[in-house]
Amino acid sequence: MADKVLLAQQDGILTLTLNWPETRNALTDDALLDPLGEALTRSARDASVRVLIITGTDPAFSSGGNLKDVQQRRGAFAGNSNDIREGYRHGVQRIPRLLYELDIPTIAAVNGPAMGAGCDLATMCDMRIASEKAVFCQTFVSLGLIPGDGGAWLLPRAIGHARAAEMMFTADPIDAPTAAEWGLVSRVVAHDQLLDHASALARRIARHGGPGLRLAKRLLREGQRLDLASLLEMSAAFQAVAHDTPEHAQAIDDAVTRLSRK
């Protein structure tokens, strides 16, 4: 049986591929959620990982929930309302928590449809690049449901309240060019060049390795909820830590050497 999550690491870049094409990489089964959660936990603890790319095996990035499981009340959707609540809390909701707490920069390379929780998975990442085949849709209300994985918190932060409301309340899909216009993705590229572009961006980030990169990521996250005074205090503390790292010392030496040659 093929692994539901494929991992490949090179030069500090970890590429995580959702690999359950027969379900269009559905996110609601533990068969995929468990290895995905384990991979995110390991990458958080692995100092050799500087950037994470998340993509999917064609033809989809992720279809979100498995509709057959929803219909037949299986897995996370089994039992009474309290069982389903716990199924969400201990199932798919693991992923936004892990990605939010992950201190390495993350890139979603959206290779195809990103539907429901799949759309939300893309917004859990710091940056998004779309294939020309990508489609984004908040499908929940069309099924009589709501985003159960944090989408109501994530999407407005990515594209603003009004456009998030339009996507969520209409359940209409948007294509890749519209996603770029709305700021949901930073660029749209040819399908067969998607991972090349994502990897090139990851390499530009990974060259700045060490604790400084992780601390910068944490500051961006905390800046979403702290006032300026609190963020300045955190920045001072983080900067003191960064000043005391060998990566900083080497970078400063290299920068001074370059200046002296001019």
C-alpha positions in Angstrom: 0.0 0.0 0.0 1.4 3.4 -1.0 2.3 5.9 1.7 -0.4 8.5 2.1 2.2 11.2 2.8 5.5 11.3 0.8 8.5 13.1 2.2 11.6 14.3 0.4 14.3 16.5 1.9 17.2 18.3 0.1 19.3 21.2 1.2 17.1 22.1 4.2 13.9 21.9 2.2 11.3 19.3 3.2 8.7 18.6 0.5 5.5 16.9 1.9 3.2 15.4 -0.7 -0.3 14.3 0.1 -0.5 11.0 -1.8 -4.0 9.6 -1.7 -5.2 10.3 -5.2 -8.2 7.9 -5.2 -9.8 10.2 -2.6 -8.3 13.4 -4.1 -6.1 13.7 -1.0 -9.0 13.9 1.4 -8.0 15.3 4.8 -10.5 13.7 7.2 -9.2 10.2 7.5 -6.5 9.2 10.1 -4.8 7.2 7.4 -3.6 10.5 6.0 -3.9 12.8 9.1 -1.7 10.6 11.3 1.4 10.6 8.9 0.8 14.3 8.1 0.7 15.2 11.8 3.8 13.1 12.5 5.7 14.7 9.6 4.9 18.2 10.9 5.9 17.3 14.4 9.2 15.9 13.3 10.0 18.9 11.1 9.4 21.2 14.1 12.1 19.4 16.0 14.6 18.9 13.1 17.0 21.9 13.0 18.1 20.7 9.5 14.7 21.6 8.1 14.5 25.3 7.1 11.5 25.4 4.8 8.5 23.1 4.3 6.6 22.7 1.0 3.2 21.1 1.0 1.7 19.8 -2.3 -0.5 17.0 -3.5 -0.4 14.1 -5.9 -2.4 15.0 -9.1 -5.1 15.6 -9.9 -5.9 17.5 -6.7 -4.2 19.4 -3.9 -6.9 18.2 -1.6 -10.7 17.7 -1.8 -11.1 18.4 1.9 -13.5 16.0 3.5 -14.3 12.6 2.2 -18.0 13.0 1.2 -18.7 9.3 1.3 -17.5 9.2 4.9 -19.7 12.2 5.7 -22.7 10.6 4.0 -22.3 7.2 5.8 -21.2 8.8 9.1 -17.9 7.0 9.2 -14.6 7.9 10.9 -14.6 11.4 12.2 -18.2 11.8 11.3 -19.5 8.7 13.2 -21.7 8.8 16.3 -23.6 11.6 18.0 -22.9 15.3 18.0 -20.4 15.1 20.8 -18.6 12.2 19.1 -18.4 14.3 15.9 -17.1 17.3 17.9 -14.4 15.2 19.4 -13.6 13.7 16.0 -12.9 17.2 14.7 -10.9 18.3 17.7 -8.6 15.3 17.7 -8.7 14.7 13.9 -8.3 17.4 11.3 -7.9 20.2 13.8 -4.5 18.8 14.7 -3.2 20.2 11.4 -3.9 23.9 11.8 -2.6 23.8 15.3 0.7 22.1 14.2 1.2 24.3 11.2 0.5 27.5 13.2 3.0 26.5 15.8 5.6 25.4 13.2 8.5 27.9 13.3 9.8 27.1 9.8 8.4 29.0 6.8 5.8 27.0 4.9 4.8 27.1 1.2 1.7 25.5 -0.3 2.3 24.4 -3.9 -1.3 24.1 -5.0 -1.3 21.7 -7.9 -5.1 21.4 -8.5 -8.5 21.8 -6.8 -8.2 22.9 -3.1 -11.8 22.4 -1.8 -13.2 22.9 1.7 -10.6 21.8 4.2 -8.1 21.6 1.3 -8.5 25.3 0.7 -8.1 25.9 4.4 -4.9 23.8 4.3 -3.4 26.1 1.7 -4.2 29.1 4.0 -2.5 27.4 6.9 0.7 27.9 5.1 2.7 31.2 5.0 2.9 31.4 1.3 1.0 29.9 -1.6 1.9 29.3 -5.3 -0.8 28.0 -7.6 -0.7 25.9 -10.7 -2.8 27.1 -13.6 -5.0 24.1 -12.8 -5.7 25.2 -9.2 -9.2 26.0 -8.1 -10.1 27.2 -4.6 -13.5 26.7 -3.0 -15.1 27.0 0.4 -17.6 24.3 -0.1 -19.0 24.0 3.4 -22.3 25.9 3.2 -23.2 24.1 0.0 -23.2 20.9 2.1 -25.1 22.5 5.0 -21.8 22.7 7.0 -19.4 25.3 8.3 -15.5 25.3 8.2 -14.6 22.8 11.0 -10.8 23.2 10.7 -10.3 26.9 11.3 -11.1 28.3 7.9 -13.2 31.1 9.3 -10.1 32.4 11.1 -7.6 31.6 8.4 -9.2 32.9 5.2 -10.0 36.5 6.3 -6.3 36.9 7.3 -5.3 35.8 3.8 -7.7 37.8 1.7 -9.6 40.2 3.9 -13.1 39.9 5.5 -15.2 40.9 2.5 -13.7 38.4 0.0 -13.5 35.7 2.6 -17.2 36.2 3.3 -18.0 36.1 -0.5 -16.1 32.8 -0.8 -17.6 31.3 2.3 -21.3 32.4 1.9 -21.6 31.6 -1.9 -19.4 28.5 -1.9 -18.5 29.5 -5.5 -15.1 28.4 -6.7 -12.4 30.8 -7.8 -9.8 30.0 -10.4 -6.0 30.5 -10.0 -5.9 34.0 -11.7 -8.7 35.2 -9.4 -6.9 33.8 -6.4 -3.8 35.8 -7.4 -5.8 38.9 -7.9 -7.4 38.5 -4.5 -4.0 37.8 -2.8 -4.8 34.2 -1.9 -1.8 33.1 -3.9 1.3 35.1 -4.7 1.7 33.8 -8.3 0.3 31.4 -10.8 2.6 29.2 -12.8 2.5 26.5 -15.5 1.4 23.2 -14.0 4.5 21.3 -14.9 6.7 24.1 -13.4 4.9 24.4 -10.0 7.4 22.5 -7.9 10.3 24.2 -9.7 8.9 27.6 -8.7 8.1 26.5 -5.1 11.5 25.0 -4.7 13.2 28.1 -6.0 11.3 30.2 -3.5 12.2 27.7 -0.8 15.9 27.9 -1.7 15.9 31.7 -1.4 14.5 31.3 2.1 16.6 28.3 3.2 19.9 30.1 2.5 19.1 32.2 5.6 19.2 29.2 7.9 19.6 29.0 11.7 17.5 30.2 14.6 17.1 33.7 13.1 14.7 32.4 10.4 12.6 30.5 12.9 12.5 33.5 15.3 11.4 35.7 12.4 8.6 33.3 11.6 7.5 33.3 15.2 7.4 37.1 15.3 5.2 37.2 12.3 2.8 34.8 13.9 2.7 36.6 17.3 2.4 40.0 15.5 -1.1 38.9 14.4 -2.4 39.0 18.0 0.0 41.2 20.1 -0.1 45.0 20.5 3.0 46.9 19.4 4.5 47.2 22.9 4.3 43.5 23.5 5.7 42.7 20.1 8.6 45.1 20.8 9.4 43.3 24.0 9.4 40.0 22.3 11.5 41.3 19.5 14.1 42.5 22.0 14.3 39.1 23.6 14.4 37.3 20.3 17.1 39.6 19.0 19.3 39.0 22.0 19.0 35.2 21.3 19.8 35.8 17.6 22.9 37.9 18.4 24.3 35.0 20.4 24.2 32.4 17.6 27.1 31.2 15.4 25.0 31.7 12.3 24.7 35.4 13.1 28.5 35.7 13.8 29.3 34.1 10.5 26.8 36.2 8.5 28.2 39.4 10.0 31.8 38.4 9.3 30.8 37.6 5.7 29.0 40.9 5.3 31.9 42.9 6.7 34.3 41.1 4.4 32.2 41.9 1.4 32.0 45.6 2.3 35.8 45.8 2.8 36.3 44.6 -0.8 34.3 47.4 -2.3 
